[in-house]
């Protein structure tokens, strides 16, 4: 794996593990809630991505993160795109959450991870058609929901439905952010002559 | 269709001017007035035909170019402020450093030139110099790069002068030795010598789409810009 992706993946895992093991009340102090955020606890908009509610939640996200990092490497997503997408998607969705559902609490790296998957679905279209890649990766967002629907439909909770939709918005924000990055990158690269003009 | 340079004598040698939408290489050793001639071509385009111009500099800063041309009586500053002539670029080392920083390549530079041409409806373009431009390329075939640049500018309806530097001793017209096969026309300038009365020489080596004067004529940088004496022959010093 490329060094930048490896470092970023390890860093996200290390921070998540540290928060989970060393900060017992992380859910109360670092998770995102619209109310607390508006009350002045602005750090929550970044820190919620590193807070996990259980071992299952943490391990599930670590596995998805590793798979996503490997896919990023395979499809050539750059490290800076990876981390910008991971952080910015969380910020965007948390901000929209403030307006739409301020009482819902956000915790976990999954929003960022699915956003990176969204970016990969566009970036990878140079290797695999976007008509295949977007539906396949997009479907992974709803895997947990589909699995529950097949195995234990009575167990589908409102929380699971909310979670699936949030993951889907994460995926969508990743696609949008990727297009913004491409545009920004193009503008930067095609303004060299004008930038050095003195 | 012709694009008049309005440089005394040169349009006569060209039978009325440059052929529109073509790329012409202006070749010569250092200090013979290539950049002045090229800028004068843009200046006259704006003043006489209201045709916006673009000057892509890869060796001098914009302010130096404006200052030098002002000394010769060409009010480039005013035209530049009014966006009639755009001067973009700077020293090649600065450009290479910046391109490295943003991971850009020569194709991005071509795209940028294209964008500026479209934005300002540019009709006359100067690339100064082609040698520096080619040095931005580290991977691809030089021939393909120059062909792409010329085709893009031609498609956009521009008549382009590509300034090319060569040593006075060089028997070839261009440095790489392949540019002359790609461009539509070649105008070469020879350094002044005793025999020519210390005036430079100018010759049209090739011009697709028109007949032209085959002789080398006298060429001089005067306090009011460059002048071509289209009736006077230049004598090479052997």
Interface residues (C-beta under 8 A of the other chain):
Chain A: X188 X189 X190 X191 X192 X193 X194 X195 X196 X197 X198
Chain B: X56 X61 X62 X63 X87 X88 X89 X90 X91 X94 X95 X98 X99 X102 X103 X104 X108 X109 X111 X112 X113 X115 X116
